[in-house]
Amino acid sequence: MRIACPHCHERAMTRTSKRPVPVFYEVYAQCTNPRCGWGGKIQVEFVTTTSPSRLPNPDVNIPVEPASRRLLLEQLAER
């Protein structure tokens, strides 16, 4: 994933990240443009599932996207 600085739109580099829970990251980023110098925290969250995992973690619950859910239910009904 390419992250662009919200101010100058140049590339922002990840400096460090934390993962407090399996579906959420806090990413600390820094703009690579020395004239800008912006730094900040970006939040990344897994919000929907479009394709279920073949190795599901029982501690992780990411809702299935409605369109994907319909498709999966149709596929199950065909069996």
KOLLOTOR-769826 format. One record per residue: y, x, z of N, C-alpha, C in turn; residue number from 1. Coordinates in Angstrom, 3 decimals. Atoms other than C-alpha are relative to their C-alpha. Example, Ala and Ser with C-alpha at 12.3 -4.5 7.8 and 13.67 -1.06 7.14 Angstrom:
! residues 2
+----------+----------+----------+----------+----------+----------+----------+----------+----------+-----+
|     n.yy |     n.xx |     n.zz |    ca.yy |    ca.xx |    ca.zz |     c.yy |     c.xx |     c.zz |   k |
+----------+----------+----------+----------+----------+----------+----------+----------+----------+-----+
|   -1.190 |    0.890 |    0.000 |   -4.500 |   12.300 |    7.800 |    1.200 |    0.900 |    0.000 |   1 |
|   -1.190 |   -0.820 |   -0.060 |   -1.060 |   13.670 |    7.140 |    1.090 |   -0.770 |    0.730 |   2 |
+----------+----------+----------+----------+----------+----------+----------+----------+----------+-----+
***
This chain:
! residues 79
+----------+----------+----------+----------+----------+----------+----------+----------+----------+-----+
|     n.yy |     n.xx |     n.zz |    ca.yy |    ca.xx |    ca.zz |     c.yy |     c.xx |     c.zz |   k |
+----------+----------+----------+----------+----------+----------+----------+----------+----------+-----+
|   -1.169 |    0.847 |    0.000 |    0.000 |    0.000 |    0.000 |    1.238 |    0.897 |    0.000 |   1 |
|   -1.249 |   -0.753 |    0.062 |    3.373 |    1.405 |   -0.984 |    1.049 |   -0.753 |    0.816 |   2 |
|   -1.039 |    0.591 |   -0.832 |    6.085 |    0.760 |    1.577 |    1.345 |    0.528 |   -0.480 |   3 |
|   -1.342 |   -0.399 |    0.418 |    9.705 |    0.789 |    0.417 |    0.974 |   -0.228 |    1.149 |   4 |
|   -1.048 |    0.132 |   -1.015 |   12.694 |    1.316 |    2.700 |    0.758 |   -1.310 |   -0.248 |   5 |
|   -0.710 |    1.271 |    0.188 |   14.427 |   -2.035 |    3.311 |    1.470 |    0.188 |   -0.391 |   6 |
|   -1.410 |   -0.249 |    0.296 |   17.835 |   -0.381 |    2.777 |    0.213 |    0.622 |   -1.376 |   7 |
|   -0.247 |   -0.709 |    1.268 |   17.682 |    2.094 |   -0.113 |   -1.135 |   -0.175 |   -1.007 |   8 |
|    1.160 |    0.297 |    0.851 |   14.297 |    1.020 |   -1.559 |   -0.779 |    1.242 |   -0.438 |   9 |
|    0.813 |   -1.197 |    0.241 |   12.990 |    4.592 |   -1.649 |   -1.283 |   -0.127 |    0.809 |  10 |
|    1.288 |    0.016 |   -0.693 |    9.494 |    5.347 |   -0.382 |    0.184 |    0.245 |    1.499 |  11 |
|    0.031 |   -0.225 |   -1.452 |    8.902 |    5.082 |    3.369 |   -1.389 |    0.521 |    0.342 |  12 |
|    1.275 |   -0.609 |   -0.399 |    6.184 |    7.241 |    4.948 |   -0.411 |   -0.485 |    1.372 |  13 |
|    0.544 |    0.347 |   -1.307 |    3.938 |    6.223 |    7.800 |   -0.004 |    1.245 |    0.876 |  14 |
|   -0.002 |   -1.109 |   -0.955 |    4.484 |    8.459 |   10.808 |   -1.154 |   -0.113 |    0.987 |  15 |
|    1.088 |    0.250 |   -0.942 |    2.039 |    6.885 |   13.225 |   -0.285 |   -1.495 |    0.006 |  16 |
|    0.308 |    1.418 |   -0.102 |    0.301 |    3.583 |   13.867 |   -0.825 |   -0.256 |    1.251 |  17 |
|    0.797 |    0.461 |   -1.139 |   -1.241 |    1.626 |   16.715 |   -0.733 |   -1.254 |   -0.448 |  18 |
|    0.783 |    1.196 |    0.314 |   -3.944 |   -1.018 |   16.506 |   -0.385 |   -0.673 |    1.317 |  19 |
|    0.283 |    0.601 |   -1.303 |   -3.708 |   -3.108 |   19.683 |   -1.157 |   -1.002 |   -0.015 |  20 |
|    1.126 |    0.924 |    0.171 |   -6.217 |   -5.688 |   18.368 |   -0.554 |    0.209 |   -1.415 |  21 |
|    0.618 |   -0.280 |    1.305 |   -8.641 |   -5.607 |   15.394 |    0.728 |   -0.565 |   -1.224 |  22 |
|   -0.649 |    0.628 |    1.157 |   -6.436 |   -7.821 |   13.188 |    1.493 |    0.299 |   -0.099 |  23 |
|   -1.442 |   -0.258 |   -0.046 |   -3.012 |   -6.269 |   13.867 |    0.298 |    1.492 |    0.132 |  24 |
|   -0.474 |   -1.387 |   -0.073 |   -1.308 |   -2.912 |   13.255 |    1.499 |    0.027 |    0.246 |  25 |
|   -1.412 |   -0.339 |   -0.121 |    2.056 |   -1.587 |   14.398 |    0.147 |    1.365 |   -0.655 |  26 |
|   -0.151 |   -1.225 |    0.776 |    3.158 |    1.074 |   11.919 |    1.431 |    0.493 |    0.147 |  27 |
|   -1.320 |   -0.611 |   -0.086 |    6.052 |    3.433 |   12.528 |    0.236 |    0.784 |   -1.278 |  28 |
|   -0.280 |   -0.571 |    1.302 |    7.678 |    4.475 |    9.263 |    1.367 |    0.665 |   -0.024 |  29 |
|   -1.250 |   -0.729 |    0.175 |   10.463 |    6.771 |    8.096 |    0.318 |    0.058 |   -1.491 |  30 |
|   -0.431 |   -0.087 |    1.393 |   12.452 |    6.618 |    4.841 |   -0.020 |    1.464 |   -0.434 |  31 |
|    0.064 |   -1.375 |    0.512 |   11.900 |    9.702 |    2.670 |    1.316 |    0.455 |   -0.615 |  32 |
|   -1.307 |   -0.345 |    0.556 |   15.476 |    9.594 |    1.361 |    0.857 |    0.591 |    1.120 |  33 |
|   -0.767 |   -0.610 |   -1.093 |   17.392 |   12.097 |    3.535 |    1.413 |   -0.568 |    0.133 |  34 |
|   -1.339 |    0.594 |   -0.095 |   20.682 |   10.377 |    2.689 |   -0.034 |   -1.336 |    0.747 |  35 |
|    0.136 |    1.288 |   -0.687 |   19.359 |    7.111 |    4.171 |   -0.393 |    0.214 |    1.462 |  36 |
|    0.445 |   -0.316 |   -1.355 |   17.311 |    8.199 |    7.190 |   -0.536 |   -1.141 |    0.834 |  37 |
|    0.502 |    1.130 |   -0.784 |   16.071 |    4.752 |    8.209 |   -1.372 |    0.305 |    0.580 |  38 |
|    1.310 |   -0.052 |   -0.636 |   13.141 |    4.629 |   10.623 |   -0.216 |   -1.296 |    0.739 |  39 |
|    0.252 |    1.254 |   -0.695 |   11.452 |    1.611 |   12.119 |   -1.470 |   -0.325 |    0.113 |  40 |
|    1.366 |    0.466 |   -0.234 |    8.368 |   -0.353 |   13.015 |   -0.310 |   -1.136 |   -0.968 |  41 |
|    0.490 |    1.017 |    0.913 |    6.394 |   -2.424 |   10.517 |   -1.227 |   -0.622 |    0.657 |  42 |
|    1.173 |    0.678 |   -0.550 |    3.848 |   -5.026 |   11.600 |   -0.876 |   -0.496 |   -1.151 |  43 |
|    0.968 |    0.417 |    1.016 |    0.729 |   -5.642 |    9.527 |   -1.064 |   -0.836 |    0.691 |  44 |
|    0.966 |    0.914 |   -0.613 |   -1.505 |   -8.592 |   10.297 |   -0.951 |   -0.531 |   -1.066 |  45 |
|    0.997 |    0.631 |    0.854 |   -4.727 |   -9.803 |    8.700 |    0.079 |   -1.494 |    0.293 |  46 |
|   -0.261 |    1.408 |   -0.291 |   -3.961 |  -13.519 |    8.310 |   -1.018 |   -0.969 |   -0.584 |  47 |
|    1.012 |    0.885 |    0.568 |   -6.585 |  -15.056 |    6.007 |   -1.118 |    0.810 |   -0.638 |  48 |
|    1.161 |   -0.584 |    0.656 |  -10.008 |  -14.301 |    4.590 |   -0.132 |   -0.645 |   -1.369 |  49 |
|    0.232 |    0.539 |    1.339 |  -10.522 |  -14.664 |    0.852 |   -1.452 |    0.209 |   -0.413 |  50 |
|    1.412 |   -0.270 |    0.257 |  -14.046 |  -13.223 |    0.823 |   -0.630 |    0.419 |    1.326 |  51 |
|    0.579 |   -0.312 |   -1.298 |  -16.239 |  -13.215 |    3.950 |   -0.676 |    1.374 |    0.022 |  52 |
|    0.649 |   -1.296 |   -0.191 |  -17.550 |   -9.920 |    5.318 |   -1.517 |   -0.161 |    0.008 |  53 |
|    1.463 |   -0.026 |   -0.083 |  -21.206 |   -9.082 |    4.854 |   -0.460 |    0.630 |    1.309 |  54 |
|    0.272 |   -0.615 |   -1.307 |  -20.989 |   -7.238 |    8.189 |    0.994 |   -0.545 |    1.021 |  55 |
|   -1.026 |    0.591 |   -0.861 |  -18.972 |   -9.673 |   10.336 |   -0.045 |    0.528 |    1.432 |  56 |
|   -0.161 |   -0.404 |   -1.397 |  -17.670 |   -8.521 |   13.686 |    0.198 |   -1.281 |    0.807 |  57 |
|   -0.131 |    1.255 |   -0.757 |  -18.211 |  -11.352 |   16.223 |    1.297 |   -0.097 |    0.801 |  58 |
|   -1.260 |    0.014 |   -0.741 |  -14.976 |  -10.344 |   17.992 |    1.206 |   -0.276 |   -0.895 |  59 |
|   -1.103 |    0.194 |    0.944 |  -12.880 |  -10.913 |   14.839 |   -0.093 |   -1.395 |   -0.608 |  60 |
|   -0.068 |    1.340 |    0.573 |  -11.798 |  -14.378 |   13.731 |    1.242 |   -0.075 |   -0.885 |  61 |
|   -1.088 |    0.120 |    0.964 |   -9.667 |  -14.407 |   10.571 |   -0.296 |   -1.257 |   -0.820 |  62 |
|    0.283 |    1.261 |    0.689 |   -9.385 |  -17.942 |    9.129 |   -0.211 |    0.198 |   -1.504 |  63 |
|    0.243 |   -0.037 |    1.439 |  -10.716 |  -18.541 |    5.631 |    1.117 |   -0.769 |   -0.699 |  64 |
|   -1.052 |    0.619 |    0.797 |   -7.994 |  -19.322 |    3.086 |   -0.529 |   -1.324 |   -0.559 |  65 |
|    0.493 |    1.314 |    0.439 |   -8.219 |  -23.045 |    2.098 |   -0.663 |   -0.002 |   -1.390 |  66 |
|    0.594 |   -0.019 |    1.347 |   -8.887 |  -22.364 |   -1.621 |   -1.350 |    0.706 |    0.018 |  67 |
|    1.268 |   -0.726 |   -0.095 |  -11.599 |  -19.849 |   -0.762 |   -1.033 |   -0.823 |    0.751 |  68 |
|    0.912 |    0.847 |   -0.775 |  -13.098 |  -22.251 |    1.770 |   -0.633 |   -1.070 |   -0.892 |  69 |
|    0.521 |    1.016 |    0.921 |  -13.420 |  -24.981 |   -0.877 |   -1.042 |    0.600 |   -0.942 |  70 |
|    0.920 |   -0.662 |    0.919 |  -15.077 |  -22.547 |   -3.293 |   -1.319 |    0.345 |    0.686 |  71 |
|    1.215 |   -0.340 |   -0.746 |  -17.532 |  -21.335 |   -0.643 |   -0.836 |   -1.236 |    0.300 |  72 |
|    0.724 |    1.235 |   -0.285 |  -18.439 |  -24.900 |    0.331 |   -0.657 |   -0.562 |   -1.253 |  73 |
|    0.586 |    0.450 |    1.268 |  -19.002 |  -25.801 |   -3.333 |   -1.227 |    0.838 |   -0.343 |  74 |
|    1.125 |   -0.889 |    0.288 |  -21.273 |  -22.777 |   -3.753 |   -1.191 |   -0.317 |    0.894 |  75 |
|    1.081 |    0.365 |   -0.927 |  -23.281 |  -23.761 |   -0.685 |   -0.653 |   -1.323 |   -0.400 |  76 |
|    0.514 |    1.304 |    0.384 |  -23.644 |  -27.340 |   -1.948 |   -0.904 |    0.076 |   -1.229 |  77 |
|    0.803 |   -0.168 |    1.219 |  -25.130 |  -26.079 |   -5.228 |   -1.419 |    0.498 |    0.315 |  78 |
|    1.326 |   -0.566 |   -0.335 |  -28.076 |  -24.462 |   -3.428 |   -0.991 |   -1.039 |    0.370 |  79 |
+----------+----------+----------+----------+----------+----------+----------+----------+----------+-----+
***
